[in-house]
Amino acid sequence: KRRFDLEYAPIVKGHLQAIEPKHYSLIRQTIEDRLQFEPDVPTQNRKPLKRPVDFGAQWELRLGPDNRFRVFYTINHGSLKVNVVAIGEKRGDRLLIGGEVIKL
């Protein structure tokens, strides 16, 4: 298996500030576990987005209790990099990224 390097867009730090700190290690560990190898293989909790979103993500990873957290990312196969462009929290039918409601 090829290993992908993980990169985080600078804005992601602000997205995390809207999430309770007790979840940070779970989010980081899940990203490392699920996106370093085969980030482009659809699973029950990882899938390509059907339509483009404002922040340019191509894929979504769902994780955490009740799959409430969402990690949005792009894949560069040439350089073997996964770029995490947004991290949000799903509350009911709303997705919050950086404290703002985002429409998907």
TITOR-444487 format. One record per atom (N, C-alpha, C): residue in three letters; atom name; x, y, z. Coordinates in nm, 2 decimals. Layout:
N
{residuo=ala&atomo=CA&px=X&py=Y&pz=Z}
...
REM end
This chain:
104
{residuo=lys&atomo=N&px=0.08&py=-0.12&pz=0.00}
{residuo=lys&atomo=CA&px=0.00&py=0.00&pz=0.00}
{residuo=lys&atomo=C&px=0.09&py=0.12&pz=0.00}
{residuo=arg&atomo=N&px=0.04&py=0.22&pz=-0.08}
{residuo=arg&atomo=CA&px=0.12&py=0.35&pz=-0.08}
{residuo=arg&atomo=C&px=0.07&py=0.44&pz=0.04}
{residuo=arg&atomo=N&px=0.17&py=0.50&pz=0.10}
{residuo=arg&atomo=CA&px=0.13&py=0.59&pz=0.22}
{residuo=arg&atomo=C&px=0.12&py=0.73&pz=0.17}
{residuo=phe&atomo=N&px=0.02&py=0.80&pz=0.21}
{residuo=phe&atomo=CA&px=-0.01&py=0.94&pz=0.18}
{residuo=phe&atomo=C&px=0.03&py=1.03&pz=0.29}
{residuo=asp&atomo=N&px=0.09&py=1.14&pz=0.26}
{residuo=asp&atomo=CA&px=0.12&py=1.24&pz=0.36}
{residuo=asp&atomo=C&px=0.00&py=1.32&pz=0.39}
{residuo=leu&atomo=N&px=-0.02&py=1.36&pz=0.52}
{residuo=leu&atomo=CA&px=-0.14&py=1.44&pz=0.55}
{residuo=leu&atomo=C&px=-0.09&py=1.59&pz=0.56}
{residuo=glu&atomo=N&px=-0.17&py=1.67&pz=0.50}
{residuo=glu&atomo=CA&px=-0.15&py=1.82&pz=0.52}
{residuo=glu&atomo=C&px=-0.28&py=1.88&pz=0.56}
{residuo=tyr&atomo=N&px=-0.27&py=1.98&pz=0.64}
{residuo=tyr&atomo=CA&px=-0.39&py=2.05&pz=0.69}
{residuo=tyr&atomo=C&px=-0.39&py=2.20&pz=0.64}
{residuo=ala&atomo=N&px=-0.50&py=2.24&pz=0.58}
{residuo=ala&atomo=CA&px=-0.51&py=2.38&pz=0.54}
{residuo=ala&atomo=C&px=-0.51&py=2.47&pz=0.67}
{residuo=pro&atomo=N&px=-0.44&py=2.58&pz=0.66}
{residuo=pro&atomo=CA&px=-0.43&py=2.67&pz=0.78}
{residuo=pro&atomo=C&px=-0.56&py=2.70&pz=0.85}
{residuo=ile&atomo=N&px=-0.67&py=2.71&pz=0.77}
{residuo=ile&atomo=CA&px=-0.80&py=2.74&pz=0.83}
{residuo=ile&atomo=C&px=-0.86&py=2.63&pz=0.92}
{residuo=val&atomo=N&px=-0.81&py=2.51&pz=0.90}
{residuo=val&atomo=CA&px=-0.86&py=2.40&pz=0.98}
{residuo=val&atomo=C&px=-0.84&py=2.42&pz=1.13}
{residuo=lys&atomo=N&px=-0.74&py=2.49&pz=1.17}
{residuo=lys&atomo=CA&px=-0.71&py=2.52&pz=1.31}
{residuo=lys&atomo=C&px=-0.83&py=2.60&pz=1.37}
{residuo=gly&atomo=N&px=-0.88&py=2.69&pz=1.29}
{residuo=gly&atomo=CA&px=-1.00&py=2.77&pz=1.33}
{residuo=gly&atomo=C&px=-1.13&py=2.68&pz=1.34}
{residuo=his&atomo=N&px=-1.14&py=2.58&pz=1.25}
{residuo=his&atomo=CA&px=-1.25&py=2.49&pz=1.25}
{residuo=his&atomo=C&px=-1.25&py=2.41&pz=1.38}
{residuo=leu&atomo=N&px=-1.13&py=2.37&pz=1.42}
{residuo=leu&atomo=CA&px=-1.12&py=2.29&pz=1.54}
{residuo=leu&atomo=C&px=-1.16&py=2.37&pz=1.67}
{residuo=gln&atomo=N&px=-1.13&py=2.50&pz=1.67}
{residuo=gln&atomo=CA&px=-1.17&py=2.58&pz=1.79}
{residuo=gln&atomo=C&px=-1.32&py=2.58&pz=1.82}
{residuo=ala&atomo=N&px=-1.40&py=2.55&pz=1.72}
{residuo=ala&atomo=CA&px=-1.54&py=2.54&pz=1.74}
{residuo=ala&atomo=C&px=-1.59&py=2.40&pz=1.79}
{residuo=ile&atomo=N&px=-1.49&py=2.31&pz=1.80}
{residuo=ile&atomo=CA&px=-1.52&py=2.17&pz=1.85}
{residuo=ile&atomo=C&px=-1.46&py=2.16&pz=1.99}
{residuo=glu&atomo=N&px=-1.53&py=2.09&pz=2.08}
{residuo=glu&atomo=CA&px=-1.48&py=2.07&pz=2.21}
{residuo=glu&atomo=C&px=-1.34&py=2.00&pz=2.21}
{residuo=pro&atomo=N&px=-1.24&py=2.05&pz=2.28}
{residuo=pro&atomo=CA&px=-1.10&py=2.00&pz=2.28}
{residuo=pro&atomo=C&px=-1.10&py=1.85&pz=2.32}
{residuo=lys&atomo=N&px=-1.19&py=1.80&pz=2.39}
{residuo=lys&atomo=CA&px=-1.18&py=1.66&pz=2.43}
{residuo=lys&atomo=C&px=-1.19&py=1.56&pz=2.31}
{residuo=his&atomo=N&px=-1.24&py=1.62&pz=2.20}
{residuo=his&atomo=CA&px=-1.25&py=1.53&pz=2.08}
{residuo=his&atomo=C&px=-1.13&py=1.54&pz=1.98}
{residuo=tyr&atomo=N&px=-1.03&py=1.63&pz=2.01}
{residuo=tyr&atomo=CA&px=-0.92&py=1.65&pz=1.92}
{residuo=tyr&atomo=C&px=-0.84&py=1.52&pz=1.90}
{residuo=ser&atomo=N&px=-0.81&py=1.45&pz=2.00}
{residuo=ser&atomo=CA&px=-0.72&py=1.33&pz=1.98}
{residuo=ser&atomo=C&px=-0.80&py=1.22&pz=1.90}
{residuo=leu&atomo=N&px=-0.93&py=1.21&pz=1.92}
{residuo=leu&atomo=CA&px=-1.01&py=1.11&pz=1.84}
{residuo=leu&atomo=C&px=-1.00&py=1.16&pz=1.69}
{residuo=ile&atomo=N&px=-1.03&py=1.28&pz=1.67}
{residuo=ile&atomo=CA&px=-1.03&py=1.33&pz=1.53}
{residuo=ile&atomo=C&px=-0.89&py=1.31&pz=1.46}
{residuo=arg&atomo=N&px=-0.78&py=1.35&pz=1.53}
{residuo=arg&atomo=CA&px=-0.65&py=1.34&pz=1.48}
{residuo=arg&atomo=C&px=-0.62&py=1.19&pz=1.45}
{residuo=gln&atomo=N&px=-0.64&py=1.10&pz=1.55}
{residuo=gln&atomo=CA&px=-0.61&py=0.96&pz=1.53}
{residuo=gln&atomo=C&px=-0.69&py=0.90&pz=1.42}
{residuo=thr&atomo=N&px=-0.82&py=0.93&pz=1.41}
{residuo=thr&atomo=CA&px=-0.90&py=0.87&pz=1.30}
{residuo=thr&atomo=C&px=-0.85&py=0.92&pz=1.16}
{residuo=ile&atomo=N&px=-0.81&py=1.05&pz=1.15}
{residuo=ile&atomo=CA&px=-0.76&py=1.10&pz=1.03}
{residuo=ile&atomo=C&px=-0.63&py=1.02&pz=0.99}
{residuo=glu&atomo=N&px=-0.54&py=1.00&pz=1.09}
{residuo=glu&atomo=CA&px=-0.42&py=0.93&pz=1.06}
{residuo=glu&atomo=C&px=-0.45&py=0.79&pz=1.02}
{residuo=asp&atomo=N&px=-0.54&py=0.72&pz=1.09}
{residuo=asp&atomo=CA&px=-0.57&py=0.58&pz=1.07}
{residuo=asp&atomo=C&px=-0.64&py=0.56&pz=0.93}
{residuo=arg&atomo=N&px=-0.73&py=0.65&pz=0.89}
{residuo=arg&atomo=CA&px=-0.81&py=0.62&pz=0.78}
{residuo=arg&atomo=C&px=-0.77&py=0.69&pz=0.65}
{residuo=leu&atomo=N&px=-0.68&py=0.79&pz=0.66}
{residuo=leu&atomo=CA&px=-0.65&py=0.87&pz=0.54}
{residuo=leu&atomo=C&px=-0.51&py=0.85&pz=0.49}
{residuo=gln&atomo=N&px=-0.42&py=0.79&pz=0.56}
{residuo=gln&atomo=CA&px=-0.28&py=0.77&pz=0.52}
{residuo=gln&atomo=C&px=-0.27&py=0.66&pz=0.41}
{residuo=phe&atomo=N&px=-0.36&py=0.56&pz=0.42}
{residuo=phe&atomo=CA&px=-0.36&py=0.45&pz=0.32}
{residuo=phe&atomo=C&px=-0.49&py=0.44&pz=0.26}
{residuo=glu&atomo=N&px=-0.50&py=0.44&pz=0.12}
{residuo=glu&atomo=CA&px=-0.62&py=0.42&pz=0.05}
{residuo=glu&atomo=C&px=-0.72&py=0.53&pz=0.08}
{residuo=pro&atomo=N&px=-0.69&py=0.66&pz=0.08}
{residuo=pro&atomo=CA&px=-0.79&py=0.76&pz=0.11}
{residuo=pro&atomo=C&px=-0.90&py=0.77&pz=0.01}
{residuo=asp&atomo=N&px=-0.87&py=0.71&pz=-0.11}
{residuo=asp&atomo=CA&px=-0.97&py=0.72&pz=-0.22}
{residuo=asp&atomo=C&px=-1.05&py=0.59&pz=-0.24}
{residuo=val&atomo=N&px=-1.06&py=0.51&pz=-0.14}
{residuo=val&atomo=CA&px=-1.14&py=0.39&pz=-0.14}
{residuo=val&atomo=C&px=-1.27&py=0.41&pz=-0.06}
{residuo=pro&atomo=N&px=-1.38&py=0.42&pz=-0.13}
{residuo=pro&atomo=CA&px=-1.51&py=0.44&pz=-0.05}
{residuo=pro&atomo=C&px=-1.53&py=0.33&pz=0.05}
{residuo=thr&atomo=N&px=-1.58&py=0.37&pz=0.17}
{residuo=thr&atomo=CA&px=-1.62&py=0.28&pz=0.27}
{residuo=thr&atomo=C&px=-1.75&py=0.33&pz=0.33}
{residuo=gln&atomo=N&px=-1.80&py=0.27&pz=0.43}
{residuo=gln&atomo=CA&px=-1.93&py=0.32&pz=0.49}
{residuo=gln&atomo=C&px=-1.92&py=0.46&pz=0.54}
{residuo=asn&atomo=N&px=-1.80&py=0.50&pz=0.59}
{residuo=asn&atomo=CA&px=-1.78&py=0.63&pz=0.65}
{residuo=asn&atomo=C&px=-1.69&py=0.72&pz=0.57}
{residuo=arg&atomo=N&px=-1.65&py=0.68&pz=0.45}
{residuo=arg&atomo=CA&px=-1.56&py=0.76&pz=0.36}
{residuo=arg&atomo=C&px=-1.62&py=0.75&pz=0.22}
{residuo=lys&atomo=N&px=-1.65&py=0.87&pz=0.17}
{residuo=lys&atomo=CA&px=-1.71&py=0.87&pz=0.03}
{residuo=lys&atomo=C&px=-1.68&py=0.99&pz=-0.05}
{residuo=pro&atomo=N&px=-1.68&py=0.98&pz=-0.18}
{residuo=pro&atomo=CA&px=-1.66&py=1.10&pz=-0.26}
{residuo=pro&atomo=C&px=-1.78&py=1.19&pz=-0.25}
{residuo=leu&atomo=N&px=-1.76&py=1.32&pz=-0.26}
{residuo=leu&atomo=CA&px=-1.88&py=1.41&pz=-0.25}
{residuo=leu&atomo=C&px=-1.94&py=1.41&pz=-0.39}
{residuo=lys&atomo=N&px=-2.08&py=1.41&pz=-0.39}
{residuo=lys&atomo=CA&px=-2.15&py=1.41&pz=-0.52}
{residuo=lys&atomo=C&px=-2.14&py=1.54&pz=-0.59}
{residuo=arg&atomo=N&px=-2.13&py=1.65&pz=-0.52}
{residuo=arg&atomo=CA&px=-2.13&py=1.78&pz=-0.59}
{residuo=arg&atomo=C&px=-2.02&py=1.87&pz=-0.52}
{residuo=pro&atomo=N&px=-1.96&py=1.96&pz=-0.59}
{residuo=pro&atomo=CA&px=-1.86&py=2.05&pz=-0.53}
{residuo=pro&atomo=C&px=-1.91&py=2.13&pz=-0.41}
{residuo=val&atomo=N&px=-1.82&py=2.15&pz=-0.32}
{residuo=val&atomo=CA&px=-1.85&py=2.24&pz=-0.20}
{residuo=val&atomo=C&px=-1.76&py=2.36&pz=-0.21}
{residuo=asp&atomo=N&px=-1.80&py=2.46&pz=-0.13}
{residuo=asp&atomo=CA&px=-1.73&py=2.59&pz=-0.14}
{residuo=asp&atomo=C&px=-1.58&py=2.58&pz=-0.11}
{residuo=phe&atomo=N&px=-1.54&py=2.49&pz=-0.02}
{residuo=phe&atomo=CA&px=-1.40&py=2.48&pz=0.02}
{residuo=phe&atomo=C&px=-1.32&py=2.39&pz=-0.06}
{residuo=gly&atomo=N&px=-1.38&py=2.33&pz=-0.17}
{residuo=gly&atomo=CA&px=-1.30&py=2.26&pz=-0.27}
{residuo=gly&atomo=C&px=-1.28&py=2.11&pz=-0.23}
{residuo=ala&atomo=N&px=-1.34&py=2.06&pz=-0.13}
{residuo=ala&atomo=CA&px=-1.32&py=1.92&pz=-0.10}
{residuo=ala&atomo=C&px=-1.38&py=1.82&pz=-0.20}
{residuo=gln&atomo=N&px=-1.31&py=1.71&pz=-0.22}
{residuo=gln&atomo=CA&px=-1.36&py=1.61&pz=-0.31}
{residuo=gln&atomo=C&px=-1.42&py=1.49&pz=-0.23}
{residuo=trp&atomo=N&px=-1.37&py=1.47&pz=-0.11}
{residuo=trp&atomo=CA&px=-1.41&py=1.35&pz=-0.02}
{residuo=trp&atomo=C&px=-1.45&py=1.40&pz=0.11}
{residuo=glu&atomo=N&px=-1.53&py=1.31&pz=0.18}
{residuo=glu&atomo=CA&px=-1.58&py=1.33&pz=0.31}
{residuo=glu&atomo=C&px=-1.55&py=1.20&pz=0.40}
{residuo=leu&atomo=N&px=-1.50&py=1.22&pz=0.52}
{residuo=leu&atomo=CA&px=-1.48&py=1.12&pz=0.62}
{residuo=leu&atomo=C&px=-1.57&py=1.15&pz=0.74}
{residuo=arg&atomo=N&px=-1.65&py=1.05&pz=0.78}
{residuo=arg&atomo=CA&px=-1.74&py=1.07&pz=0.89}
{residuo=arg&atomo=C&px=-1.68&py=0.99&pz=1.01}
{residuo=leu&atomo=N&px=-1.68&py=1.05&pz=1.13}
{residuo=leu&atomo=CA&px=-1.62&py=0.98&pz=1.24}
{residuo=leu&atomo=C&px=-1.68&py=1.03&pz=1.37}
{residuo=gly&atomo=N&px=-1.64&py=0.96&pz=1.48}
{residuo=gly&atomo=CA&px=-1.68&py=1.00&pz=1.61}
{residuo=gly&atomo=C&px=-1.81&py=0.94&pz=1.66}
{residuo=pro&atomo=N&px=-1.85&py=0.98&pz=1.78}
{residuo=pro&atomo=CA&px=-1.98&py=0.93&pz=1.83}
{residuo=pro&atomo=C&px=-2.09&py=0.97&pz=1.74}
{residuo=asp&atomo=N&px=-2.17&py=0.87&pz=1.70}
{residuo=asp&atomo=CA&px=-2.29&py=0.90&pz=1.60}
{residuo=asp&atomo=C&px=-2.24&py=0.96&pz=1.47}
{residuo=asn&atomo=N&px=-2.11&py=0.94&pz=1.44}
{residuo=asn&atomo=CA&px=-2.06&py=1.00&pz=1.31}
{residuo=asn&atomo=C&px=-2.08&py=1.15&pz=1.31}
{residuo=arg&atomo=N&px=-2.07&py=1.22&pz=1.42}
{residuo=arg&atomo=CA&px=-2.10&py=1.36&pz=1.42}
{residuo=arg&atomo=C&px=-2.00&py=1.45&pz=1.36}
{residuo=phe&atomo=N&px=-1.88&py=1.40&pz=1.35}
{residuo=phe&atomo=CA&px=-1.77&py=1.49&pz=1.29}
{residuo=phe&atomo=C&px=-1.75&py=1.45&pz=1.14}
{residuo=arg&atomo=N&px=-1.72&py=1.56&pz=1.07}
{residuo=arg&atomo=CA&px=-1.69&py=1.54&pz=0.92}
{residuo=arg&atomo=C&px=-1.56&py=1.60&pz=0.89}
{residuo=val&atomo=N&px=-1.48&py=1.53&pz=0.82}
{residuo=val&atomo=CA&px=-1.35&py=1.57&pz=0.77}
{residuo=val&atomo=C&px=-1.36&py=1.58&pz=0.62}
{residuo=phe&atomo=N&px=-1.33&py=1.69&pz=0.56}
{residuo=phe&atomo=CA&px=-1.34&py=1.71&pz=0.41}
{residuo=phe&atomo=C&px=-1.20&py=1.73&pz=0.36}
{residuo=tyr&atomo=N&px=-1.17&py=1.66&pz=0.25}
{residuo=tyr&atomo=CA&px=-1.03&py=1.65&pz=0.20}
{residuo=tyr&atomo=C&px=-1.02&py=1.64&pz=0.05}
{residuo=thr&atomo=N&px=-0.91&py=1.67&pz=0.00}
{residuo=thr&atomo=CA&px=-0.87&py=1.64&pz=-0.14}
{residuo=thr&atomo=C&px=-0.75&py=1.55&pz=-0.15}
{residuo=ile&atomo=N&px=-0.74&py=1.48&pz=-0.26}
{residuo=ile&atomo=CA&px=-0.63&py=1.39&pz=-0.27}
{residuo=ile&atomo=C&px=-0.54&py=1.43&pz=-0.39}
{residuo=asn&atomo=N&px=-0.41&py=1.43&pz=-0.38}
{residuo=asn&atomo=CA&px=-0.32&py=1.45&pz=-0.49}
{residuo=asn&atomo=C&px=-0.24&py=1.32&pz=-0.51}
{residuo=his&atomo=N&px=-0.28&py=1.25&pz=-0.61}
{residuo=his&atomo=CA&px=-0.21&py=1.12&pz=-0.63}
{residuo=his&atomo=C&px=-0.07&py=1.13&pz=-0.68}
{residuo=gly&atomo=N&px=-0.04&py=1.24&pz=-0.75}
{residuo=gly&atomo=CA&px=0.10&py=1.26&pz=-0.80}
{residuo=gly&atomo=C&px=0.20&py=1.28&pz=-0.69}
{residuo=ser&atomo=N&px=0.16&py=1.36&pz=-0.59}
{residuo=ser&atomo=CA&px=0.26&py=1.38&pz=-0.48}
{residuo=ser&atomo=C&px=0.22&py=1.30&pz=-0.35}
{residuo=leu&atomo=N&px=0.12&py=1.21&pz=-0.36}
{residuo=leu&atomo=CA&px=0.08&py=1.12&pz=-0.25}
{residuo=leu&atomo=C&px=0.05&py=1.21&pz=-0.13}
{residuo=lys&atomo=N&px=-0.04&py=1.31&pz=-0.15}
{residuo=lys&atomo=CA&px=-0.08&py=1.39&pz=-0.03}
{residuo=lys&atomo=C&px=-0.23&py=1.40&pz=-0.02}
{residuo=val&atomo=N&px=-0.27&py=1.40&pz=0.10}
{residuo=val&atomo=CA&px=-0.41&py=1.42&pz=0.14}
{residuo=val&atomo=C&px=-0.41&py=1.56&pz=0.21}
{residuo=asn&atomo=N&px=-0.50&py=1.65&pz=0.15}
{residuo=asn&atomo=CA&px=-0.51&py=1.78&pz=0.21}
{residuo=asn&atomo=C&px=-0.64&py=1.80&pz=0.28}
{residuo=val&atomo=N&px=-0.64&py=1.81&pz=0.41}
{residuo=val&atomo=CA&px=-0.76&py=1.83&pz=0.49}
{residuo=val&atomo=C&px=-0.80&py=1.97&pz=0.48}
{residuo=val&atomo=N&px=-0.91&py=2.00&pz=0.42}
{residuo=val&atomo=CA&px=-0.95&py=2.14&pz=0.39}
{residuo=val&atomo=C&px=-1.06&py=2.20&pz=0.49}
{residuo=ala&atomo=N&px=-1.13&py=2.10&pz=0.56}
{residuo=ala&atomo=CA&px=-1.23&py=2.15&pz=0.66}
{residuo=ala&atomo=C&px=-1.26&py=2.04&pz=0.75}
{residuo=ile&atomo=N&px=-1.29&py=2.07&pz=0.88}
{residuo=ile&atomo=CA&px=-1.34&py=1.98&pz=0.98}
{residuo=ile&atomo=C&px=-1.46&py=2.04&pz=1.04}
{residuo=gly&atomo=N&px=-1.57&py=1.97&pz=1.05}
{residuo=gly&atomo=CA&px=-1.70&py=2.02&pz=1.10}
{residuo=gly&atomo=C&px=-1.76&py=1.92&pz=1.19}
{residuo=glu&atomo=N&px=-1.88&py=1.97&pz=1.25}
{residuo=glu&atomo=CA&px=-1.96&py=1.89&pz=1.34}
{residuo=glu&atomo=C&px=-2.10&py=1.89&pz=1.29}
{residuo=lys&atomo=N&px=-2.16&py=1.78&pz=1.28}
{residuo=lys&atomo=CA&px=-2.30&py=1.76&pz=1.24}
{residuo=lys&atomo=C&px=-2.39&py=1.77&pz=1.36}
{residuo=arg&atomo=N&px=-2.48&py=1.86&pz=1.37}
{residuo=arg&atomo=CA&px=-2.58&py=1.87&pz=1.48}
{residuo=arg&atomo=C&px=-2.72&py=1.86&pz=1.42}
{residuo=gly&atomo=N&px=-2.78&py=1.75&pz=1.43}
{residuo=gly&atomo=CA&px=-2.91&py=1.73&pz=1.37}
{residuo=gly&atomo=C&px=-2.90&py=1.73&pz=1.22}
{residuo=asp&atomo=N&px=-2.97&py=1.82&pz=1.15}
{residuo=asp&atomo=CA&px=-2.96&py=1.83&pz=1.01}
{residuo=asp&atomo=C&px=-2.87&py=1.95&pz=0.96}
{residuo=arg&atomo=N&px=-2.79&py=2.00&pz=1.06}
{residuo=arg&atomo=CA&px=-2.70&py=2.11&pz=1.03}
{residuo=arg&atomo=C&px=-2.56&py=2.07&pz=1.04}
{residuo=leu&atomo=N&px=-2.47&py=2.12&pz=0.95}
{residuo=leu&atomo=CA&px=-2.33&py=2.10&pz=0.95}
{residuo=leu&atomo=C&px=-2.26&py=2.23&pz=0.99}
{residuo=leu&atomo=N&px=-2.19&py=2.23&pz=1.10}
{residuo=leu&atomo=CA&px=-2.12&py=2.35&pz=1.15}
{residuo=leu&atomo=C&px=-1.97&py=2.33&pz=1.12}
{residuo=ile&atomo=N&px=-1.91&py=2.43&pz=1.05}
{residuo=ile&atomo=CA&px=-1.77&py=2.43&pz=1.03}
{residuo=ile&atomo=C&px=-1.72&py=2.57&pz=1.08}
{residuo=gly&atomo=N&px=-1.63&py=2.56&pz=1.18}
{residuo=gly&atomo=CA&px=-1.59&py=2.69&pz=1.24}
{residuo=gly&atomo=C&px=-1.70&py=2.77&pz=1.31}
{residuo=gly&atomo=N&px=-1.80&py=2.70&pz=1.35}
{residuo=gly&atomo=CA&px=-1.92&py=2.76&pz=1.42}
{residuo=gly&atomo=C&px=-2.02&py=2.81&pz=1.32}
{residuo=glu&atomo=N&px=-2.00&py=2.80&pz=1.19}
{residuo=glu&atomo=CA&px=-2.09&py=2.85&pz=1.09}
{residuo=glu&atomo=C&px=-2.17&py=2.74&pz=1.03}
{residuo=val&atomo=N&px=-2.30&py=2.76&pz=1.00}
{residuo=val&atomo=CA&px=-2.38&py=2.66&pz=0.94}
{residuo=val&atomo=C&px=-2.34&py=2.65&pz=0.79}
{residuo=ile&atomo=N&px=-2.31&py=2.54&pz=0.74}
{residuo=ile&atomo=CA&px=-2.27&py=2.52&pz=0.60}
{residuo=ile&atomo=C&px=-2.37&py=2.44&pz=0.52}
{residuo=lys&atomo=N&px=-2.41&py=2.48&pz=0.40}
{residuo=lys&atomo=CA&px=-2.50&py=2.40&pz=0.32}
{residuo=lys&atomo=C&px=-2.42&py=2.31&pz=0.23}
{residuo=leu&atomo=N&px=-2.46&py=2.19&pz=0.22}
{residuo=leu&atomo=CA&px=-2.39&py=2.09&pz=0.13}
{residuo=leu&atomo=C&px=-2.48&py=2.06&pz=0.02}
REM end
